[in-house]
Amino acid sequence: MKKTVVLYPGLLVSHFTPMIELADVFTEHGYAVAVALINPSVKEDDTAFTTVVARAMSSKTSLSFHVLPLIPRPPSLAFRGIIVETVINYFDTVRRNNAHLHDFLSSVQGLHAVVVDSTCGLAIEVVRKLGVPAYQFYPSDAGALAVDLQIRSLRAGSMKLGGDGTLVEFLGVPPMPASHATDIFGQPVGEKVDKDLEVLMTEVTRAMAEFSGIVINTFVSLEERALRALHDDLRRSLPGGMVLPPVYTVGPLVDKAGAVDKSIAVLGNHQEQQLREIAAGLDKSGHRFLWVVRAPSTQHLDALLPEGFRARTRGRGLVVNNWVPQPEILRHRATGAFVTHCGWNSVLEGITAGVPMLCWPMYAEQRINSVLVVEDMSAGVEMEGWLEGLVTADEVEAKVRLVMESEHGRKLRERVEAYKHGAAMAWKDGGSSRAAFALVLSEMDAAHDNIVTTLRPSPKRCLQKCLGIKPVFLDRGISRQEAMLASMFQGSAVKSKKKSSWGFNGLRRWKKAGNEEATASGERPDYATS
């Protein structure tokens, strides 16, 4: 009988899609995968989500899907302008599905482990009762997680924030304007949080500490700074001094071909005035473009655009009122830039395609991601004016020309190409994501087979049992990453006792062996586990 891993995705396209990609990785490694779904009818107003779920259920024949019974009188999950109500209703829905999840997990033959989406973390109490390893899946970036772990203590402190332009400093990410620093629910750092929401946030964060590890959709050479912070200074950042579980980088997990409700050139819904500014800017830039505009009909779309716009741009511009296969378009050789709201899935799609980004964030971690793309990765530029409610035609034209024509744009493309190479190397033999995923599987096996006695395997014991590392490596004060690297090369001598030091033979031999992922973007290689 195959070992079965159960995945429990969240009720958001941006969470569901990468988790299904993770499911494919498990199946490629010989595991059976069952996907437990909160009944999608609770989001019947979200056609994008229900469409993506239906498509996955029909096309992913290697996976088994189980829709949990509908809970009585489910709360509304529609966003009606009040984020607190939507978030509280969401987690109430998750909690009320725990009994159904328990019944399903109890029926699974060969249940080996459970991977739970970060928005379903309250399900940990169910998995814990069954005594199987549980991992949390974090579909966004390490930088957003680092900010979220620090933002509550910053609010509780004595620091007085000024306006939206005040720079706020966090461990693991560049300083960012207060307007861009938000928690996981999209609440800006300087905004007073509802008491009920604050209690819920604390509960969700405490639940995180109960998992055996956090599986995150990123790769080391893209976010080394944030991953180091999660590994070191932020390990004890959870409420009550609880310890953050080990973090395992398994990205990039991107939709390889599917048509998803995303737009190329400009994303999201915009008011009529904004659409006209975008159109004028694209027109004046003189560059070819593909622009997807969401409008009720083609006739309505024509009324929204400036008079004569389509005629003037015929032959170099295409306006589409439909869904498009975003990953395929980004990978096309003719694509030279990508205007994005900086959702993490889109950022990874841009990175893996080697396309520089024009960042137009709107809410939640999109704002953090914009700072990371521009300041930390040097992979894009930010459109100015979105925070005030209007990006002008002049700004659109200027930023398009900057990326497409200037020396700065050329350097952006070089940088993104390096990250593209790093992303490809992450899942090759010796790459950080492949090694981290292998360690997750080893720890799952160790916990399930009672090689260790706790649900969260001891890093020392697990490395000794699973990787064959002599205890001396683990008792000399070196980091777990160093021990992993050293264990990959027989006869490598550890030269330094200093934690996180890179002065040992394993690193040099790792480079000579052709492992280029981290060095492709000019960063040092690393394995971001615990």
Secondary structure, 3 states (H helix, E strand, C coil): CCCEEEEECCCCHHHHHHHHHHHHHHHHCCCEEEEEECCHHHHCCCHHHHHHHHHHHHHCCCCEEEECCCCCCCCCCCCCCCHHHHHHHHHHHHHHCHHHHHHHHHHCCCEEEEEEEHHHHHHHHHHHHHCCCEEEEECCCHHHHHHHHHHHHHHHCCCCCCCCCCEECCCCCCCEECCCCECCCCCECCCCCCHHHHHHHHHHHHHHCCCCEEEECCCCCCCHHHHHHHHCCCCCCCHHHCCCCCEEECCCCCCCCCCECCCCCCCCCCCHHHHHHHHHHHHHHCCCEEEECCCCCHHHHHHHCCCCHHHHHCCCEEEECCCECHHHHHHCCCCCCEEECCCHHHHHHHHHHCCCEEECCCCCHHHHHHHHHHHHCCCEEECCCCCCCCCCHHHHHHHHHHHHHCHHHHHHHHHHHHHHHHHHHHCCCCCHHHHHHHHHHHHHHHHHCCCCCCCCCCHHHHHHHHHCCCHHHHCCCCCHHHHHHHHCCCCCCCCCCCCCCCCCHHHHHHHHCCCCHHHHCCCCCCCCCC
